[in-house]
Amino acid sequence: MAKITKKRKVTYYIGIGMMVLGFILFISVFFSFASFMSNPFEGSGTPSFTNSILGMVLIIAGSIVMNIGAKGTAGSGLLLDPDKAREDLKPFNEAKGGMINDVISNIDVVDKIIKPNEEKEVIKIRCRSCGSLNDEDAKFCKSCGKDL
Ligand SMILES: [Zn+2]
């Protein structure tokens, strides 16, 4: 099994960081443009499109860096070796599978907590004279005091 080197992990996270930064730069232009349009006379000046271009460049560069980090040089398209690329991707796919399993087992735990409560609701005795619900082991009605 292929192991992910520390260097490649770092490369991967740098790529993600670049993409996030680029995305923030990119969408910030739309926000400043929106405020400019709604209030053109006292707004914060004309929106800067340099930021959005810089943001787009960062997103593209970040995705390339992330790809190299995730798949190695083989999977990034720099080297054409599909078998090597698949082998390189294995640890990432296994990590993804592990996370999904964790989520599923968490759902199982939640299900088990809810179910006993539902069963408890069923085990109640309805009083014959006033109709209020009493615990299964109650001898007298808690509402009117008559024998159950
Ligand atoms: Zn009663």
Backbone and ligand atoms as CSV (ligand in chain L), in Angstrom:
chain,resi,resn,atom,element,x,y,z
A,1,MET,N,N,0.850,-1.204,0.000
A,1,MET,CA,C,0.000,0.000,0.000
A,1,MET,C,C,0.883,1.251,0.000
A,2,ALA,N,N,0.508,2.201,-0.822
A,2,ALA,CA,C,1.289,3.436,-0.914
A,2,ALA,C,C,1.069,4.293,0.330
A,3,LYS,N,N,2.135,4.838,0.822
A,3,LYS,CA,C,2.026,5.728,1.982
A,3,LYS,C,C,2.131,7.169,1.522
A,4,ILE,N,N,1.398,8.031,2.176
A,4,ILE,CA,C,1.478,9.451,1.838
A,4,ILE,C,C,2.610,10.074,2.630
A,5,THR,N,N,3.552,10.650,1.909
A,5,THR,CA,C,4.683,11.265,2.592
A,5,THR,C,C,4.239,12.569,3.235
A,6,LYS,N,N,4.977,12.985,4.244
A,6,LYS,CA,C,4.665,14.219,4.962
A,6,LYS,C,C,4.673,15.416,3.999
A,7,LYS,N,N,5.657,15.389,3.105
A,7,LYS,CA,C,5.820,16.477,2.154
A,7,LYS,C,C,4.557,16.642,1.296
A,8,ARG,N,N,3.984,15.510,0.879
A,8,ARG,CA,C,2.794,15.576,0.041
A,8,ARG,C,C,1.572,16.022,0.824
A,9,LYS,N,N,1.488,15.621,2.092
A,9,LYS,CA,C,0.381,16.076,2.935
A,9,LYS,C,C,0.416,17.587,3.082
A,10,VAL,N,N,1.627,18.106,3.329
A,10,VAL,CA,C,1.791,19.550,3.478
A,10,VAL,C,C,1.391,20.253,2.186
A,11,THR,N,N,1.839,19.684,1.057
A,11,THR,CA,C,1.483,20.249,-0.241
A,11,THR,C,C,-0.035,20.293,-0.414
A,12,TYR,N,N,-0.698,19.214,-0.001
A,12,TYR,CA,C,-2.149,19.099,-0.116
A,12,TYR,C,C,-2.841,20.197,0.687
A,13,TYR,N,N,-2.385,20.408,1.936
A,13,TYR,CA,C,-3.034,21.410,2.776
A,13,TYR,C,C,-2.734,22.829,2.312
A,14,ILE,N,N,-1.529,23.035,1.772
A,14,ILE,CA,C,-1.213,24.357,1.213
A,14,ILE,C,C,-2.165,24.650,0.054
A,15,GLY,N,N,-2.404,23.624,-0.781
A,15,GLY,CA,C,-3.331,23.780,-1.911
A,15,GLY,C,C,-4.724,24.146,-1.445
A,16,ILE,N,N,-5.200,23.456,-0.392
A,16,ILE,CA,C,-6.531,23.762,0.148
A,16,ILE,C,C,-6.572,25.201,0.659
A,17,GLY,N,N,-5.515,25.586,1.383
A,17,GLY,CA,C,-5.426,26.942,1.913
A,17,GLY,C,C,-5.494,27.987,0.818
A,18,MET,N,N,-4.762,27.728,-0.281
A,18,MET,CA,C,-4.768,28.661,-1.413
A,18,MET,C,C,-6.164,28.771,-2.021
A,19,MET,N,N,-6.850,27.611,-2.125
A,19,MET,CA,C,-8.194,27.621,-2.711
A,19,MET,C,C,-9.186,28.398,-1.842
A,20,VAL,N,N,-9.089,28.186,-0.530
A,20,VAL,CA,C,-9.999,28.885,0.394
A,20,VAL,C,C,-9.764,30.387,0.322
A,21,LEU,N,N,-8.497,30.769,0.366
A,21,LEU,CA,C,-8.132,32.183,0.284
A,21,LEU,C,C,-8.628,32.787,-1.031
A,22,GLY,N,N,-8.410,32.061,-2.114
A,22,GLY,CA,C,-8.849,32.526,-3.431
A,22,GLY,C,C,-10.349,32.684,-3.489
A,23,PHE,N,N,-11.064,31.727,-2.887
A,23,PHE,CA,C,-12.525,31.755,-2.881
A,23,PHE,C,C,-13.044,32.962,-2.109
A,24,ILE,N,N,-12.407,33.230,-0.962
A,24,ILE,CA,C,-12.818,34.377,-0.141
A,24,ILE,C,C,-12.599,35.672,-0.912
A,25,LEU,N,N,-11.433,35.796,-1.541
A,25,LEU,CA,C,-11.130,36.975,-2.353
A,25,LEU,C,C,-12.154,37.125,-3.469
A,26,PHE,N,N,-12.481,35.987,-4.089
A,26,PHE,CA,C,-13.366,35.971,-5.245
A,26,PHE,C,C,-14.771,36.437,-4.860
A,27,ILE,N,N,-15.335,35.860,-3.779
A,27,ILE,CA,C,-16.710,36.221,-3.421
A,27,ILE,C,C,-16.797,37.574,-2.728
A,28,SER,N,N,-15.684,38.030,-2.126
A,28,SER,CA,C,-15.726,39.327,-1.440
A,28,SER,C,C,-16.039,40.447,-2.430
A,29,VAL,N,N,-15.644,40.248,-3.681
A,29,VAL,CA,C,-15.913,41.243,-4.717
A,29,VAL,C,C,-17.416,41.368,-4.957
A,30,PHE,N,N,-18.117,40.238,-4.929
A,30,PHE,CA,C,-19.560,40.280,-5.167
A,30,PHE,C,C,-20.282,41.006,-4.044
A,31,PHE,N,N,-19.774,40.823,-2.810
A,31,PHE,CA,C,-20.388,41.518,-1.685
A,31,PHE,C,C,-20.159,43.020,-1.789
A,32,SER,N,N,-18.947,43.413,-2.100
A,32,SER,CA,C,-18.670,44.845,-2.193
A,32,SER,C,C,-19.385,45.445,-3.397
A,33,PHE,N,N,-19.560,44.671,-4.456
A,33,PHE,CA,C,-20.287,45.134,-5.632
A,33,PHE,C,C,-21.762,45.322,-5.294
A,34,ALA,N,N,-22.324,44.400,-4.510
A,34,ALA,CA,C,-23.731,44.476,-4.115
A,34,ALA,C,C,-23.979,45.715,-3.261
A,35,SER,N,N,-23.076,46.001,-2.340
A,35,SER,CA,C,-23.264,47.172,-1.490
A,35,SER,C,C,-23.060,48.451,-2.298
A,36,PHE,N,N,-22.219,48.404,-3.309
A,36,PHE,CA,C,-22.008,49.551,-4.191
A,36,PHE,C,C,-23.270,49.844,-4.991
A,37,MET,N,N,-23.937,48.771,-5.491
A,37,MET,CA,C,-25.133,48.920,-6.304
A,37,MET,C,C,-26.300,49.431,-5.479
A,38,SER,N,N,-26.427,48.964,-4.220
A,38,SER,CA,C,-27.562,49.364,-3.392
A,38,SER,C,C,-27.371,50.773,-2.845
A,39,ASN,N,N,-26.147,51.228,-2.784
A,39,ASN,CA,C,-25.878,52.553,-2.219
A,39,ASN,C,C,-24.710,53.221,-2.962
A,40,PRO,N,N,-24.942,53.628,-4.201
A,40,PRO,CA,C,-23.816,54.098,-5.043
A,40,PRO,C,C,-23.223,55.426,-4.592
A,41,PHE,N,N,-23.985,56.234,-3.805
A,41,PHE,CA,C,-23.504,57.573,-3.507
A,41,PHE,C,C,-22.649,57.655,-2.254
A,42,GLU,N,N,-22.943,56.807,-1.233
A,42,GLU,CA,C,-22.069,56.849,-0.059
A,42,GLU,C,C,-21.384,55.506,0.162
A,43,GLY,N,N,-21.350,54.680,-0.823
A,43,GLY,CA,C,-20.743,53.348,-0.689
A,43,GLY,C,C,-19.243,53.420,-0.484
A,44,SER,N,N,-18.645,52.254,-0.384
A,44,SER,CA,C,-17.218,52.181,-0.077
A,44,SER,C,C,-16.371,52.238,-1.351
A,45,GLY,N,N,-16.785,53.045,-2.294
A,45,GLY,CA,C,-16.014,53.171,-3.526
A,45,GLY,C,C,-16.340,52.084,-4.517
A,46,THR,N,N,-15.766,52.167,-5.695
A,46,THR,CA,C,-16.031,51.170,-6.730
A,46,THR,C,C,-15.405,49.835,-6.338
A,47,PRO,N,N,-16.087,48.733,-6.669
A,47,PRO,CA,C,-15.534,47.426,-6.327
A,47,PRO,C,C,-14.261,47.134,-7.113
A,48,SER,N,N,-13.365,46.412,-6.457
A,48,SER,CA,C,-12.099,46.107,-7.088
A,48,SER,C,C,-12.156,44.747,-7.774
A,49,PHE,N,N,-11.998,44.755,-9.078
A,49,PHE,CA,C,-12.034,43.496,-9.812
A,49,PHE,C,C,-10.663,42.823,-9.821
A,50,THR,N,N,-9.656,43.545,-9.390
A,50,THR,CA,C,-8.331,42.930,-9.270
A,50,THR,C,C,-8.376,41.784,-8.269
A,51,ASN,N,N,-9.159,42.006,-7.184
A,51,ASN,CA,C,-9.284,40.968,-6.157
A,51,ASN,C,C,-9.887,39.696,-6.716
A,52,SER,N,N,-10.928,39.834,-7.563
A,52,SER,CA,C,-11.597,38.644,-8.078
A,52,SER,C,C,-10.689,37.887,-9.035
A,53,ILE,N,N,-9.901,38.614,-9.836
A,53,ILE,CA,C,-8.959,37.950,-10.742
A,53,ILE,C,C,-7.882,37.232,-9.941
A,54,LEU,N,N,-7.373,37.920,-8.919
A,54,LEU,CA,C,-6.375,37.314,-8.035
A,54,LEU,C,C,-6.956,36.080,-7.351
A,55,GLY,N,N,-8.221,36.182,-6.936
A,55,GLY,CA,C,-8.898,35.062,-6.294
A,55,GLY,C,C,-9.013,33.870,-7.214
A,56,MET,N,N,-9.382,34.128,-8.477
A,56,MET,CA,C,-9.525,33.035,-9.440
A,56,MET,C,C,-8.189,32.352,-9.698
A,57,VAL,N,N,-7.143,33.161,-9.832
A,57,VAL,CA,C,-5.799,32.603,-10.055
A,57,VAL,C,C,-5.401,31.730,-8.862
A,58,LEU,N,N,-5.718,32.211,-7.651
A,58,LEU,CA,C,-5.387,31.449,-6.440
A,58,LEU,C,C,-6.146,30.124,-6.394
A,59,ILE,N,N,-7.419,30.137,-6.802
A,59,ILE,CA,C,-8.227,28.909,-6.793
A,59,ILE,C,C,-7.632,27.886,-7.759
A,60,ILE,N,N,-7.290,28.352,-8.957
A,60,ILE,CA,C,-6.738,27.443,-9.965
A,60,ILE,C,C,-5.386,26.904,-9.513
A,61,ALA,N,N,-4.521,27.802,-9.052
A,61,ALA,CA,C,-3.189,27.376,-8.588
A,61,ALA,C,C,-3.318,26.447,-7.395
A,62,GLY,N,N,-4.240,26.775,-6.486
A,62,GLY,CA,C,-4.453,25.952,-5.297
A,62,GLY,C,C,-4.924,24.562,-5.651
A,63,SER,N,N,-5.817,24.448,-6.649
A,63,SER,CA,C,-6.325,23.134,-7.030
A,63,SER,C,C,-5.223,22.285,-7.648
A,64,ILE,N,N,-4.317,22.934,-8.383
A,64,ILE,CA,C,-3.187,22.189,-8.974
A,64,ILE,C,C,-2.259,21.694,-7.863
A,65,VAL,N,N,-1.953,22.581,-6.923
A,65,VAL,CA,C,-1.071,22.209,-5.803
A,65,VAL,C,C,-1.703,21.084,-4.992
A,66,MET,N,N,-3.028,21.201,-4.722
A,66,MET,CA,C,-3.738,20.192,-3.947
A,66,MET,C,C,-3.721,18.842,-4.664
A,67,ASN,N,N,-3.921,18.884,-5.966
A,67,ASN,CA,C,-3.899,17.668,-6.778
A,67,ASN,C,C,-2.571,16.947,-6.679
A,68,ILE,N,N,-1.506,17.708,-6.768
A,68,ILE,CA,C,-0.167,17.123,-6.684
A,68,ILE,C,C,0.033,16.515,-5.310
A,69,GLY,N,N,-0.452,17.219,-4.272
A,69,GLY,CA,C,-0.321,16.713,-2.912
A,69,GLY,C,C,-1.130,15.446,-2.698
A,70,ALA,N,N,-2.339,15.396,-3.270
A,70,ALA,CA,C,-3.240,14.273,-3.040
A,70,ALA,C,C,-2.855,13.049,-3.846
A,71,LYS,N,N,-2.505,13.262,-5.076
A,71,LYS,CA,C,-2.320,12.121,-5.975
A,71,LYS,C,C,-0.864,11.852,-6.306
A,72,GLY,N,N,0.021,12.731,-5.902
A,72,GLY,CA,C,1.410,12.580,-6.306
A,72,GLY,C,C,1.565,13.057,-7.730
A,73,THR,N,N,2.786,13.068,-8.206
A,73,THR,CA,C,3.020,13.564,-9.561
A,73,THR,C,C,2.368,12.674,-10.603
A,74,ALA,N,N,2.127,11.397,-10.261
A,74,ALA,CA,C,1.510,10.491,-11.222
A,74,ALA,C,C,0.063,10.870,-11.485
A,75,GLY,N,N,-0.702,11.117,-10.416
A,75,GLY,CA,C,-2.126,11.390,-10.565
A,75,GLY,C,C,-2.431,12.800,-11.002
A,76,SER,N,N,-1.478,13.700,-10.896
A,76,SER,CA,C,-1.740,15.091,-11.225
A,76,SER,C,C,-1.720,15.345,-12.720
A,77,GLY,N,N,-1.373,14.332,-13.500
A,77,GLY,CA,C,-1.336,14.511,-14.955
A,77,GLY,C,C,0.037,14.868,-15.458
A,78,LEU,N,N,0.972,15.110,-14.523
A,78,LEU,CA,C,2.333,15.414,-14.948
A,78,LEU,C,C,3.018,14.148,-15.471
A,79,LEU,N,N,2.627,13.010,-14.888
A,79,LEU,CA,C,3.114,11.719,-15.380
A,79,LEU,C,C,1.905,10.880,-15.757
A,80,LEU,N,N,1.966,10.214,-16.900
A,80,LEU,CA,C,0.830,9.411,-17.332
A,80,LEU,C,C,1.032,7.961,-16.915
A,81,ASP,N,N,0.590,7.660,-15.696
A,81,ASP,CA,C,0.720,6.311,-15.168
A,81,ASP,C,C,-0.505,6.009,-14.302
A,82,PRO,N,N,-1.595,5.594,-14.917
A,82,PRO,CA,C,-2.860,5.424,-14.183
A,82,PRO,C,C,-2.771,4.433,-13.036
A,83,ASP,N,N,-1.983,3.366,-13.184
A,83,ASP,CA,C,-1.865,2.375,-12.119
A,83,ASP,C,C,-1.222,2.979,-10.880
A,84,LYS,N,N,-0.190,3.766,-11.107
A,84,LYS,CA,C,0.504,4.436,-10.016
A,84,LYS,C,C,-0.434,5.442,-9.349
A,85,ALA,N,N,-1.227,6.140,-10.157
A,85,ALA,CA,C,-2.151,7.140,-9.631
A,85,ALA,C,C,-3.173,6.489,-8.713
A,86,ARG,N,N,-3.705,5.335,-9.137
A,86,ARG,CA,C,-4.707,4.641,-8.330
A,86,ARG,C,C,-4.105,4.201,-7.003
A,87,GLU,N,N,-2.887,3.684,-7.077
A,87,GLU,CA,C,-2.186,3.229,-5.877
A,87,GLU,C,C,-1.931,4.399,-4.932
A,88,ASP,N,N,-1.590,5.551,-5.509
A,88,ASP,CA,C,-1.312,6.742,-4.715
A,88,ASP,C,C,-2.566,7.263,-4.023
A,89,LEU,N,N,-3.719,7.096,-4.662
A,89,LEU,CA,C,-4.972,7.628,-4.119
A,89,LEU,C,C,-5.552,6.758,-3.009
A,90,LYS,N,N,-5.102,5.514,-2.923
A,90,LYS,CA,C,-5.664,4.543,-1.980
A,90,LYS,C,C,-5.823,5.073,-0.548
A,91,PRO,N,N,-4.750,5.605,0.057
A,91,PRO,CA,C,-4.888,6.051,1.454
A,91,PRO,C,C,-5.985,7.088,1.637
A,92,PHE,N,N,-6.153,7.964,0.649
A,92,PHE,CA,C,-7.181,9.003,0.753
A,92,PHE,C,C,-8.570,8.393,0.678
A,93,ASN,N,N,-8.752,7.434,-0.239
A,93,ASN,CA,C,-10.054,6.791,-0.368
A,93,ASN,C,C,-10.398,6.003,0.883
A,94,GLU,N,N,-9.384,5.349,1.479
A,94,GLU,CA,C,-9.626,4.587,2.694
A,94,GLU,C,C,-10.008,5.501,3.843
A,95,ALA,N,N,-9.381,6.674,3.925
A,95,ALA,CA,C,-9.720,7.637,4.961
A,95,ALA,C,C,-11.164,8.094,4.796
A,96,LYS,N,N,-11.565,8.316,3.560
A,96,LYS,CA,C,-12.933,8.757,3.276
A,96,LYS,C,C,-13.922,7.680,3.722
A,97,GLY,N,N,-13.618,6.418,3.394
A,97,GLY,CA,C,-14.488,5.302,3.771
A,97,GLY,C,C,-14.615,5.190,5.278
A,98,GLY,N,N,-13.513,5.411,5.989
A,98,GLY,CA,C,-13.525,5.358,7.438
A,98,GLY,C,C,-14.443,6.406,8.031
A,99,MET,N,N,-14.401,7.626,7.460
A,99,MET,CA,C,-15.242,8.702,7.968
A,99,MET,C,C,-16.722,8.371,7.770
A,100,ILE,N,N,-17.063,7.800,6.613
A,100,ILE,CA,C,-18.457,7.454,6.333
A,100,ILE,C,C,-18.928,6.392,7.321
A,101,ASN,N,N,-18.076,5.406,7.619
A,101,ASN,CA,C,-18.427,4.373,8.589
A,101,ASN,C,C,-18.680,4.967,9.966
A,102,ASP,N,N,-17.870,5.952,10.343
A,102,ASP,CA,C,-18.051,6.619,11.632
A,102,ASP,C,C,-19.422,7.275,11.706
A,103,VAL,N,N,-19.797,7.955,10.621
A,103,VAL,CA,C,-21.089,8.650,10.580
A,103,VAL,C,C,-22.227,7.646,10.714
A,104,ILE,N,N,-22.114,6.521,10.016
A,104,ILE,CA,C,-23.163,5.503,10.053
A,104,ILE,C,C,-23.292,4.916,11.456
A,105,SER,N,N,-22.145,4.633,12.121
A,105,SER,CA,C,-22.224,4.058,13.464
A,105,SER,C,C,-22.790,5.074,14.451
A,106,ASN,N,N,-22.548,6.367,14.210
A,106,ASN,CA,C,-23.139,7.397,15.062
A,106,ASN,C,C,-24.656,7.404,14.933
A,107,ILE,N,N,-25.161,7.221,13.714
A,107,ILE,CA,C,-26.604,7.182,13.481
A,107,ILE,C,C,-27.206,5.998,14.242
A,108,ASP,N,N,-26.503,4.849,14.235
A,108,ASP,CA,C,-26.958,3.661,14.952
A,108,ASP,C,C,-27.134,3.945,16.439
A,109,VAL,N,N,-26.165,4.643,17.023
A,109,VAL,CA,C,-26.218,4.947,18.453
A,109,VAL,C,C,-27.435,5.814,18.764
A,110,VAL,N,N,-27.691,6.818,17.929
A,110,VAL,CA,C,-28.834,7.716,18.117
A,110,VAL,C,C,-30.135,6.927,18.073
A,111,ASP,N,N,-30.230,5.989,17.136
A,111,ASP,CA,C,-31.423,5.172,16.979
A,111,ASP,C,C,-31.708,4.370,18.248
A,112,LYS,N,N,-30.632,3.833,18.855
A,112,LYS,CA,C,-30.799,3.002,20.041
A,112,LYS,C,C,-31.233,3.830,21.249
A,113,ILE,N,N,-30.830,5.097,21.288
A,113,ILE,CA,C,-31.210,5.946,22.412
A,113,ILE,C,C,-32.695,6.310,22.329
A,114,ILE,N,N,-33.192,6.567,21.130
A,114,ILE,CA,C,-34.573,7.012,20.958
A,114,ILE,C,C,-35.564,5.872,21.204
A,115,LYS,N,N,-35.242,4.676,20.738
A,115,LYS,CA,C,-36.211,3.582,20.742
A,115,LYS,C,C,-36.752,3.189,22.121
A,116,PRO,N,N,-35.889,3.042,23.172
A,116,PRO,CA,C,-36.420,2.659,24.479
A,116,PRO,C,C,-37.469,3.641,24.993
A,117,ASN,N,N,-37.290,4.931,24.692
A,117,ASN,CA,C,-38.247,5.937,25.130
A,117,ASN,C,C,-39.613,5.720,24.494
A,118,GLU,N,N,-39.587,5.343,23.218
A,118,GLU,CA,C,-40.851,5.100,22.523
A,118,GLU,C,C,-41.602,3.949,23.173
A,119,GLU,N,N,-40.838,2.904,23.567
A,119,GLU,CA,C,-41.469,1.744,24.188
A,119,GLU,C,C,-42.033,2.106,25.559
A,120,LYS,N,N,-41.342,2.976,26.275
A,120,LYS,CA,C,-41.789,3.399,27.597
A,120,LYS,C,C,-43.150,4.104,27.510
A,121,GLU,N,N,-43.338,4.882,26.461
A,121,GLU,CA,C,-44.598,5.606,26.272
A,121,GLU,C,C,-45.772,4.642,26.149
A,122,VAL,N,N,-45.535,3.485,25.545
A,122,VAL,CA,C,-46.607,2.519,25.295
A,122,VAL,C,C,-47.088,1.883,26.602
A,123,ILE,N,N,-46.121,1.647,27.534
A,123,ILE,CA,C,-46.480,0.960,28.773
A,123,ILE,C,C,-47.060,1.968,29.772
A,124,LYS,N,N,-48.304,2.348,29.546
A,124,LYS,CA,C,-49.018,3.261,30.445
A,124,LYS,C,C,-50.443,2.745,30.585
A,125,ILE,N,N,-50.986,2.921,31.741
A,125,ILE,CA,C,-52.357,2.447,31.964
A,125,ILE,C,C,-53.306,3.645,32.009
A,126,ARG,N,N,-54.373,3.533,31.223
A,126,ARG,CA,C,-55.350,4.613,31.201
A,126,ARG,C,C,-56.416,4.370,32.282
A,127,CYS,N,N,-56.643,5.377,33.086
A,127,CYS,CA,C,-57.641,5.268,34.149
A,127,CYS,C,C,-59.046,5.120,33.555
A,128,ARG,N,N,-59.849,4.182,34.122
A,128,ARG,CA,C,-61.170,3.917,33.549
A,128,ARG,C,C,-62.182,5.004,33.883
A,129,SER,N,N,-61.957,5.723,34.964
A,129,SER,CA,C,-62.952,6.736,35.311
A,129,SER,C,C,-62.636,8.128,34.757
A,130,CYS,N,N,-61.339,8.537,34.755
A,130,CYS,CA,C,-61.056,9.889,34.258
A,130,CYS,C,C,-60.239,9.900,32.967
A,131,GLY,N,N,-59.619,8.794,32.618
A,131,GLY,CA,C,-58.930,8.706,31.327
A,131,GLY,C,C,-57.495,9.201,31.329
A,132,SER,N,N,-56.953,9.588,32.487
A,132,SER,CA,C,-55.568,10.049,32.500
A,132,SER,C,C,-54.606,8.854,32.520
A,133,LEU,N,N,-53.402,9.076,32.001
A,133,LEU,CA,C,-52.422,7.987,31.878
A,133,LEU,C,C,-51.620,7.841,33.155
A,134,ASN,N,N,-51.469,6.586,33.603
A,134,ASN,CA,C,-50.679,6.307,34.801
A,134,ASN,C,C,-49.570,5.311,34.484
A,135,ASP,N,N,-48.566,5.259,35.362
A,135,ASP,CA,C,-47.486,4.295,35.187
A,135,ASP,C,C,-48.041,2.882,35.311
A,136,GLU,N,N,-47.305,1.964,34.689
A,136,GLU,CA,C,-47.733,0.566,34.633
A,136,GLU,C,C,-47.942,-0.028,36.035
A,137,ASP,N,N,-47.039,0.332,36.981
A,137,ASP,CA,C,-47.077,-0.297,38.305
A,137,ASP,C,C,-47.895,0.511,39.330
A,138,ALA,N,N,-48.588,1.566,38.868
A,138,ALA,CA,C,-49.352,2.405,39.794
A,138,ALA,C,C,-50.616,1.677,40.255
A,139,LYS,N,N,-50.927,1.787,41.561
A,139,LYS,CA,C,-52.123,1.122,42.096
A,139,LYS,C,C,-53.328,2.053,42.052
A,140,PHE,N,N,-53.080,3.354,42.213
A,140,PHE,CA,C,-54.167,4.318,42.195
A,140,PHE,C,C,-53.912,5.378,41.115
A,141,CYS,N,N,-54.965,5.926,40.585
A,141,CYS,CA,C,-54.842,6.964,39.564
A,141,CYS,C,C,-54.245,8.227,40.207
A,142,LYS,N,N,-53.267,8.790,39.552
A,142,LYS,CA,C,-52.610,9.978,40.119
A,142,LYS,C,C,-53.481,11.222,39.947
A,143,SER,N,N,-54.521,11.098,39.096
A,143,SER,CA,C,-55.365,12.251,38.827
A,143,SER,C,C,-56.636,12.257,39.674
A,144,CYS,N,N,-57.345,11.108,39.755
A,144,CYS,CA,C,-58.595,11.086,40.506
A,144,CYS,C,C,-58.519,10.187,41.749
A,145,GLY,N,N,-57.492,9.365,41.892
A,145,GLY,CA,C,-57.297,8.580,43.104
A,145,GLY,C,C,-58.005,7.240,43.131
A,146,LYS,N,N,-58.719,6.840,42.081
A,146,LYS,CA,C,-59.430,5.564,42.073
A,146,LYS,C,C,-58.495,4.397,41.772
A,147,ASP,N,N,-58.910,3.169,42.168
A,147,ASP,CA,C,-58.096,1.980,41.871
A,147,ASP,C,C,-57.999,1.775,40.377
A,148,LEU,N,N,-56.808,1.284,40.007
A,148,LEU,CA,C,-56.633,0.988,38.578
A,148,LEU,C,C,-56.876,-0.496,38.315
L,1,ZN,ZN,ZN,-58.429,8.631,37.140
